[in-house]
Amino acid sequence: MKIDIVSIAKKERSTYDPLYKELTKMISRFAKVEDIEIFNKDVTKAHTISQEASQQAYTKVFNPYINKGYSITLDPDGEIIDSYEFSKLLNDRIAIKFFIGGAYGFEDAFLKKSDKVISLGKIIMSHKIVKAVLLEQIYRGFSILSNHPYHK
């Protein structure tokens, strides 16, 4: 299985990098994970204009990725699911793309293109923390599917 995490984020070193690396290594028993961070000049410019311009810029940079594999968008207004329901999203898939939006969220049109829109909770988290939580849930999901004791 191939999992891509596509996010609006600047490519920079983070204190979370060792955690990402460790979780990605743990997941590697089940799937290959690729972290795709996008923050181009169009996104930068849009952030100086408006929320709508920013959302449009996010959609534009995400569009090349949306139709390749099963797409799951993380959005605060998405469906809140538990770890067992999350594990079912991973089951029997060849490729999954997770989308983490920018500071201004997603356009409704992009959300409608997604196969599933989920929320990690009603609180707002930084992209760095969302990615750590997502990676942990991916590993937990695979652990549930394979009856690995990690989940317990």
N, C-alpha and C positions, 0 to 999 in steps of 0.2 A: 504494500500500500504506500501511496505517496500523499503526504500532507503538506500543503503550503499554507503559511501564515502570512497574509498580505496586509500590510498596515501603512497608514499615513504616519511616518515617523522619520526623523533625521537619523542617518547612519552615524552613530557615535558610540563611543565606549560607554558602558554603563556599569554601575555597581552590581547590577543584576546579571551581567554576562556569565559569571560562573554558575549561577543557578540555571540559566537557560541551557548552558552547555551540559550540565549534569542531567537535567530533565530530558533533553534531546537524546542523550546517550541512553537513558533508561528506556525511552520510547523506541529506540533503534532496533530493539528485539522484535518489534511489531510493525514498524513503518519508518520510512525515510521522511524526515522533516526538513523543509526549506523555509527559511525566514526571509521574506522579501519586504524590505522597508523602502517606501517611496516618499520623497519630499522634494519635488522638482521646483523649477522656477515658477511654473503656473500655479502650483499650490501656494508657494510663498507670496506671490502677487495677490492671489485671491484672498488670502488672509487679511490683506490690507484694505480690501474692498467691502465685503459683507459676508454674512453667514451663507446666504444663497449662492454667492459666487464661490465660496469655499466648498460647499457641498457639490456644486457642479464640477469643480476641479477634481474633487475626490472621485466622482463618478467617472470622469474622463480617464483618470489614471488607472482605475480599477477595471474598466470595461474590457481590456484585453484578457483579463483573468477570469471573468465571471462565468463563462460558458464552458470551461474546461474542468470537468469533474463536478462532483456534488458541492454546492456552495452554501456555506453557513456564515451569516453575517451576525456580528455581535453588536447589539443595540440595546440601550437601557430600556426601551419600550418593547423589546422582544419578549418572547415566551420564556418564563422562568421554569427551568427544568432541574430535576435532581440528577445525581451522578449516574443512576441506573438508566434514566431516559437519555442522558448524554452518551452513555456507552452504546445504546442502540443506534445512534447516529453514525457511529464508527463501524458498525457491523456490516460485513459483506460489501464494502466499498473498495474500489480500486484507487480512486483519487478524491481527496477532499480539499477544498479551499476554505480557509477561515479568513474573514475580512474584519479588520479593526479600523474603524474610521478615524477621522481627525477630530480636532477640538469642537467642530461644529456639527458632528453627526452626519447622517446620510440623507440624501434625497429620497422621497417616497418611491420614485421610479427605480432607484437602485435596489431598495429593499424588496420591491416586487419581483425583481429579476432573480433574487436569491431563492434557493430551494428551501431554506429554513432561516428564520430570524430568531435568535435566542438572546437572552440577557443573563449576565452573570450575577445579577442582583440589581436592586434599585439604587445602590450607591454609585457614584461616579468615581472611577479610578483612573490613574495615569496610564498611558499606553504601556509603560514598562511593567507595571503591576498586572495589568490585564493579560499581557503576554505570559507572565509567570503563572498566573492562575489558569490560563487556558492550557499551557503545556502540562501543568499538574493534572488537570481534568482529563486531558488526552491520555496520559499515562494511567490514571485511575480507571478510565473507561476501558482501556485494553486489559487492565488487571481484572476488572469485573468479567469481561468477556472470556478470559482464559482461566477464571477461578484462581487467580494468583492471590496470595494472602495479603498483599499490600493494601487492598481496599478495607480490610477489617481492622 
